[in-house]
Amino acid sequence: MSCLAPAIEISNETDLIQTFLAPLTRGAPGAFGLRDDAALLTPEPGTDLVFTSDPIIAGVHFLPTDRPADIAWKALAVNASDLGAKGAQPLAYILTLAFPEPPERQWIESFAAGLKAAQENFGGHLLGGDTDLTPGPLSIGITMIGGVPSGRFVRRQGAAEGDHVFVTGTIGDAALGLLAHRDPAAFSGLTANERAFLAGRYLRPMPRLALAETLRAHARAALDVSDGLVKDLTRLAGSLGLALDFGRIPLSNAAAAALAADPEIAKTVLSGGDDYELLIAVPPSSVVAFRDGAAAAGVNVSELGVLRREPGLEIVDSRGRPIKIERSGYDHFSR
C-alpha cells in the first residue's frame, strides 16, 4: 500500500535562494553566489549591453496549473526572444519572484530545473534578484542582459520602402496551442501528436538566437512576434504599409490541419500571440545574403511581402478577398 508524501513548504527565503537558485549562478562570478545585495557584470571589450524586461503573471501569460519547469522556461524564453530580435546574445538575467504563498519544495525544485534547462539552451546565468510574498497571483519578473558587438544593435524602427519582410518559423501555433492546452476537447480532428506539438509551442517557445549574426549583417529592423502577427507587422512597418497574402504565412502541419477543419482559425493565426518568431525587414540588396545566412544558421524564413509607401496592412485570402479581423493582437489593457 502506498501513499503520497505530504507537500513540504519552503521554510524561509534563504533556504529557497541558496538551495534552489544559487546553483544557477555557477559560471557568473559577479553573482557572488547570491550572497550580496547587488551583482557585477563586466562586458567583453567592444560589446554593448542590451537590456530587456518582460514579466509573466499567472492567469495572464500562463496557467496556474502549468508545470513549474514550463513556466520557468517561458519566463526566460520571452526575454531571450527580445534579445535575439536585436541581434544580441544573452549574458545574464535578474529574477524576481512574488508568490501568493510560500511555495512547496517540489514546485521550486522543478522551477529551478526549468530555469537551468533554459539558460543552458539560450546562454547566460542568473545574476541576482529578489523573492517576496504578494496578495496577487504568482508573478515572475525577468530582466535579461545581452551583449551585441558595439554599434550593431538592430532596432525595431527603421524599415524603409521596398524592404522585404521575412518571418522565421511558423505562425499561429502558440495561440492554437493555448486553446488545445486549456481545453482537451478543442481541435478534436487533430492527432494526439499534432495537439501536443501546438501545446508545446505555447508552453516552451524557442527564441531564434541562432539568427543574431545574420540579423546584424543584413536586417534594417526586427522585432519578435509576441502580441500577434498583424499587430507586430504594423509595428515593424511604422508609417509604411504591406499587402499580405494569407497564403504566404508559414503554417505548421498541425496549424494547417486545424485551419482546414475550421477556416475561422485564420483570424487566430493573424492575431494570436506568443509565437516568439522574428519579423525582419531586409533591404533588397541583402535578400539573397539574408536567406543564405538564415539557412546556414538552420532557421527557416518565409517572405511575407514588400513594404510600400501607402500606409496600412491589407490582408487577403487565396482568392484575393479582404480578411477583416476585429482584434489585431494582444493588449495588456484591453478586456
Residue pairs with C-beta under 8 A, 6 or more apart in sequence:
7 104
7 106
8 104
8 105
8 106
9 102
9 103
9 104
9 105
10 16
10 102
10 103
10 104
10 105
10 108
13 131
16 103
16 108
16 131
17 34
17 131
18 33
18 34
20 108
20 109
20 111
20 112
21 34
21 95
21 112
21 126
21 129
22 33
22 34
22 35
23 112
23 116
24 112
24 115
24 116
24 119
24 125
24 126
25 31
25 33
25 34
25 125
25 126
25 127
26 125
27 125
28 39
28 92
28 125
28 126
28 127
30 39
30 40
30 41
30 42
30 92
30 127
31 39
31 92
31 125
31 126
31 127
31 128
32 39
32 40
34 126
34 128
36 128
38 128
39 92
39 94
39 127
39 128
41 49
41 91
41 92
41 127
41 145
43 49
43 91
43 147
44 147
46 149
46 150
47 147
47 148
47 149
47 150
48 147
48 148
48 149
48 150
48 151
48 152
48 153
49 91
49 145
49 146
49 147
50 83
50 86
50 88
50 145
50 146
50 147
50 148
50 153
51 143
51 144
51 145
51 146
52 79
52 82
52 83
52 143
52 144
52 146
53 79
53 141
53 142
53 143
53 144
54 78
54 79
54 82
54 142
54 226
55 96
55 139
55 140
55 141
55 142
56 62
56 71
56 74
56 75
56 78
56 139
56 140
56 142
57 137
57 138
57 139
57 140
58 64
58 137
58 138
58 139
59 137
60 137
61 74
61 78
62 70
62 71
62 74
63 181
63 182
64 137
64 138
66 203
67 110
67 114
67 203
68 107
68 108
68 110
68 111
68 114
69 110
69 111
69 113
69 114
69 117
70 114
70 203
70 204
71 111
71 114
71 140
72 110
72 111
72 112
72 113
72 114
72 115
72 118
72 140
73 114
73 115
73 117
73 118
73 203
73 204
74 203
74 204
74 205
75 95
75 115
75 118
75 140
75 142
76 93
76 115
76 118
76 119
76 122
76 142
76 144
77 118
77 122
77 204
77 205
77 206
77 207
77 276
78 142
78 205
78 226
78 276
79 90
79 93
79 142
79 143
79 144
80 90
80 118
80 122
80 123
80 124
80 144
80 207
80 209
81 205
81 207
81 208
81 224
81 226
81 276
81 278
82 144
82 224
83 89
83 90
83 144
83 146
83 207
83 209
84 207
84 208
84 209
84 211
84 212
84 215
84 224
84 278
85 154
85 156
85 208
85 215
85 222
85 223
85 224
85 278
86 146
86 148
86 153
86 154
86 155
86 215
86 222
87 148
87 152
87 153
87 154
87 212
87 213
87 215
87 216
87 219
87 222
88 146
88 147
88 148
88 153
88 212
89 123
89 146
89 147
89 148
89 209
89 212
90 119
90 122
90 123
90 124
90 144
90 145
90 146
90 209
91 123
91 124
91 145
91 146
91 147
92 124
92 125
92 126
92 127
92 144
92 145
93 119
93 124
93 125
93 126
93 127
93 142
93 143
93 144
93 145
94 126
94 127
94 128
94 129
94 142
94 143
94 144
94 145
95 115
95 126
95 128
95 129
95 140
95 141
95 142
96 129
96 130
96 131
96 132
96 139
96 140
96 141
96 142
97 129
97 130
97 131
97 132
97 138
97 139
97 140
97 141
98 131
98 132
98 133
98 134
98 136
98 138
98 139
98 140
98 141
99 131
99 132
99 133
99 134
99 138
100 133
100 134
100 135
100 136
100 137
100 138
101 133
102 133
103 111
115 126
119 125
119 126
122 207
122 209
123 209
124 144
124 145
124 146
127 145
129 141
148 212
148 216
149 216
152 216
154 215
154 216
154 219
154 221
154 222
155 221
156 221
156 222
156 223
156 235
156 236
157 221
157 238
158 220
158 221
158 281
159 165
159 220
159 221
159 236
159 237
159 238
159 240
159 281
159 307
160 220
160 240
160 281
160 283
160 307
161 240
161 307
161 308
161 309
162 283
162 284
162 306
162 307
163 220
163 221
163 281
163 282
163 283
163 284
163 306
163 307
164 281
164 282
164 283
164 284
164 287
164 303
164 305
164 306
164 307
165 233
165 236
165 237
165 242
165 279
165 280
165 281
165 282
165 303
165 304
165 305
165 306
165 307
166 279
166 280
166 282
166 290
166 294
166 301
166 302
166 303
166 304
167 225
167 229
167 249
167 250
167 277
167 278
167 279
167 280
167 301
167 302
167 304
168 208
168 211
168 277
168 278
168 280
168 294
168 299
168 300
168 301
169 208
169 250
169 275
169 277
169 299
169 300
170 250
170 251
170 252
170 255
170 275
170 277
171 225
171 229
171 249
171 250
171 251
171 255
171 269
171 275
171 277
172 229
172 249
172 251
172 252
172 255
172 265
172 268
172 269
172 270
172 272
172 275
173 197
173 198
173 201
173 202
173 252
173 254
173 255
173 275
174 198
174 201
174 202
174 205
174 272
174 273
174 274
174 275
174 276
175 202
175 228
175 268
175 269
175 271
175 272
175 273
175 274
175 275
176 187
176 198
176 254
176 255
176 258
176 265
176 268
176 269
176 272
177 197
177 198
177 199
177 200
177 201
177 202
177 203
178 202
178 272
178 274
179 186
179 187
179 268
180 186
180 187
180 190
180 195
180 198
180 199
180 202
181 198
181 199
181 202
181 203
187 194
187 195
187 198
187 258
187 261
189 257
189 258
189 261
190 198
190 254
190 257
190 258
190 261
194 253
194 254
194 257
194 258
195 254
197 252
197 254
198 252
198 254
198 255
198 258
201 252
201 275
202 274
205 274
205 275
205 276
206 276
207 224
207 276
208 224
208 276
208 277
208 278
208 299
210 297
210 298
210 299
211 278
211 293
211 294
211 297
211 299
213 293
213 297
214 290
214 293
214 294
214 296
214 297
214 299
215 222
215 278
215 280
217 286
217 289
217 290
217 293
218 282
218 283
218 286
218 289
218 290
218 293
219 280
219 281
219 282
219 290
220 281
220 282
220 283
221 236
221 280
221 281
222 236
222 278
222 279
222 280
222 281
223 232
223 235
223 236
223 278
223 279
224 232
224 276
224 277
224 278
224 279
225 232
225 273
225 275
225 276
225 277
225 278
225 279
226 232
226 273
226 274
226 275
226 276
226 330
227 273
227 329
227 330
227 331
228 270
228 271
228 272
228 273
228 327
228 328
228 329
228 330
229 249
229 269
229 270
229 271
229 272
229 275
229 279
229 329
230 270
230 271
230 313
230 315
230 325
230 328
230 329
231 271
231 273
231 328
231 329
231 330
232 279
232 329
233 242
233 244
233 279
233 304
233 313
234 313
234 328
236 279
236 281
237 307
237 311
237 313
239 311
240 307
240 308
240 309
240 311
241 307
241 308
241 309
241 310
241 311
241 312
241 313
241 314
242 304
242 305
242 306
242 307
242 308
242 313
242 314
243 305
243 308
243 314
243 316
244 304
244 305
244 313
244 314
244 315
244 316
245 305
245 316
245 318
246 266
246 270
246 315
246 316
246 317
246 318
246 323
247 317
247 318
248 302
248 303
248 304
248 305
249 269
249 270
249 302
249 304
250 300
250 302
251 259
251 269
255 265
255 269
258 265
259 265
259 266
259 269
266 317
266 323
267 323
267 325
270 315
270 323
270 325
271 325
271 327
271 328
271 329
272 329
273 329
273 330
280 290
280 301
281 307
282 290
290 301
291 301
294 300
294 301
314 322
315 322
315 323
315 325
316 322
316 323
317 323
327 334
